[in-house]
Amino acid sequence: MVQKKSIRPILLCALFAFFVDQITKLFVVNYLRPLDPPTEIIGSVLRLKLTFNPYGVFGLSVGPTELNYALSIIGIIVLLYVGLTLKDRIGLIVFGLLIGGALGNAIDRLRFGYVIDFIDMGIGHLRWFTYNFADAFITVGAIFLLVREILFKKKM
């Protein structure tokens, strides 16, 4: 059952994550070019490098472009439905961040046909996939939920 008091925390956190993601992407697109060398923030460990990801998570495709769009939209709807049934504040905040991140990337896909990525982390030539704040919110939220479920077994 949807909890009435669930709407505000989820909405605020989703809007926060969405706007942080979209504002940072706007900044990066206005100041970096795809062929420019990476801009070092913390040596080679943390760099900014503008890339465009036309595929799914970590640049992997699950099939046709339309399927990636559909999965994004279905994921947002499922997260919203589950999130609105939660009773605890931390769960509401985490689901809000997940929804905001998913929405940020979905909007990119619908507007541009790709997702804007720019955070490049690694050591030397060992690099993680280039990502954005939406990806970070989704990843941290998912890890939080997994750890919470495994270690604390709390009902949400």
C-alpha positions, 0 to 999 in steps of 0.5 A: 500500500502506498504510504502518503508520507512517502511521497515528499522524501522520495520526491525531494531526494529524486529531484536533488539527484536529478538536478545534481546530475543534469547540472554537472552534465551541463557544466561538463558539456560546456567546458570539455570536448570529447577529444580533449585529453582528460582534465586531472582533478586528483592526478590520474586517479580522478579525471574529467573526460567527456564521453557519450554512452549510447548503450546501457549500464557500463556501456553494455547493450541489452539489445536494440536501443528501444529496449534500453529505453523501455528498461529505463522507464520500467525501472523508474516505475518499479522503483517509484512503486516500491519506494512509495510502499516504504515506511522508513526514512532511510529507505525513502531517501535511498529510493529517491536517489535511485529514482533521480539517478535513473531519471537523469540517465533516462532523460539523456537517452530520450533527449540525445540518444546517449548518456553523458558520462565524464567521471574517469577514475582509476590508477594509470591504465587501469580505469573504471568505466566512465560514469556520471552522478546519476550512475553514482547515485544508482550504484551507491543506492543499490550497494546500500540496499544490498548491504542493509538487506544482507547485514541488517535484515530490516524490513523497509 
